[in-house]
Amino acid sequence: MTNKPLKILAINPGTRYLGIAVFIGTELRDWAVRVIKGKSITDCVTDYVNQYEINVIAIKKLHASRSSKALRRITNEIENFAIKQKLDFHEYSINELKENLLSETLGNKRILMEAVSERYPFLMADCQKEVKNKNPYFVRMFEAIALGIVCFNAVDTGTEKVEIKRS
């Protein structure tokens, strides 16, 4: 993979929404919350993989006691897609994101969003809007961006601490 630039699709899965972030190297190229409706997860992921020629997929690792059967099915579908397409597949827990991006691991999701916004200042307005929302929506997107940052740093420097699944 040293010959090709890292092209990372970071996904924070949900049963209704996907937080998505696309990185070409360290450049954040695309970020969004995608509604899962009328399109399969695989179709959505395939669109991004084809559009950006993705070679790495990073996904938020599910917490065993806080995830449903449907959510586990979605993450398994994404993992199986990555393996079938011969893409590097990485998983990171929310705690691993905090360990890598925050000076203190006790930070919450709001602090994680702020850390991401400090790195990419053009996201500051979205961050400030999200902090005021009673029902968080864009937090998925910010976590996906954090996933991409952590994945790039780990893969680029060879300091990957979590299991890398490859076909």
N, C-alpha and C positions, 0 to 999 in steps of 0.2 A: 504494500500500500504506500510505500515511500515515494513512488513515482507520481502518484495521483494526489491532487489536493483532497483533503478531507471534505466530504460533502455529507453533512449530517442532517438527518431528519429526526428531530426530537419530538416525542409524543407523550403527552400526559393524558392517558385514556380515561374515559368516562362512559357511562351507558347512554347519555344523551348528547354529550359534547366531547370533542377532542381538542386539547390544547396542542397547537402545532408551532414548531419553529424550524426554520431551515437555515443552516449555516454553510457557507462556502469558506473554508478556513475559519478565521475568527469573525468574518463579516456576517452579520445577521441579515439574511436576504428576504425572508418571509416570516410572518408571525400572525397567528389568528386563533380564534376559537371557531371550530367547525361543528356545525350541527349535524348529528347523525340522523338523517331522515331521508328515506328513499334511495339511499346509496349504501352499499356494504362498506365495512371498514377496509376491506382489502382494496376495493375500488378507490377509495379516498387515498389510501397509502400509495397505491400504484400510480395515481395521478402525480403525486409529489415526486416519487422515485423517478418517473419518466421525465417530468418537466425539468428537474434539477440534476439528473444523473447521480442520484444519491448512492453512496457506497457504505454508509454507516447508519444504523437506526439505533437511537437511544430511547428508552422508555422508562417511565416512572415505575419502580418496583412497588407492587401492591403490598399493603399491610395485611397480614393474614386475618386479623380480626375485624378489619374495617372494609372488607371487599365482598362483593356478592358473587354468586355463581356466574351471572351474566357478565360482570366485569372481568372475571378470570377467563371467561371464554373469549372476550375481546382481546385481552393481552396475549392469550395463546394463539389466536388468529394472526396477530401482528408478528409474533415470534416465528410462527410457522412460515409466514410469508417471507420474512427476512432469510430464514434458512433456505427456503426453496429458491430464492433469488440470489443466494450466495453473498449476502450482505453481512457485514459485521453487525452483531447485535449486542447491545449493552443495556444493563438495567441498573438504576440507581434509586435508592430509597430517599425519602424526603430528608432523613437525617444525614445521609451522605452529601446531599446538596448543601445543607446548612454547614456541615463540617468544612466543605471546600470553599464556600462563598462568604460565610459570615465569620467574624472574629470570635463570636461566641455561639456555641451550638444551641443555646437556649432561645435563640431568636424564633419568632413566629413567621407565618407566611407573609405578613405585611412587611416585615423587616427584610425578608428574602426578595420581595418585589422591589423594595427600595434599593437593595444592593444591585439588582439587575438593572434598574433605571440609572444608577450611578455609572454603570459600565456603558449603557446605551442611553444617553440623555434624551434622545428623541422619544423615549417611552415614558418620560416623566409625567406628561399630561394624563396618559392612560392610568398610570400608577395612582396619581392623586384622585382621579375619578373613582377608581376601584376602592380606595380606602374609604370613600364616603358611601359606597353602595351598601345597602343592608343585606342584599343577596349577592355575594361575590360571584362574578361571572368570568372576568378576565384573569383571575388568579390562576386558572388552568394554563393560560397562555404564558404567564410569567414563569410558572414552574417548568413549562416546556423549554423556555429560553434558558433557564438555569440548567436544565438537563443538558442542553447543547453545549453550554459553556464548560460544564464539568467534564462531559464526554470528550470534547476537543482537547482540553488540558491533559486529561489522562492518556488519551491515545497518542497525542502529539509528543508528549514527553516520555511515553512508555512507562508511566507510573500507575497503570491500571491496577486497581485493588480488587475489583469485583470480577466475578467469573465472566469471561468472554465466550459467548456461544457462537460457534461457526459450524458450517456444514462440512 
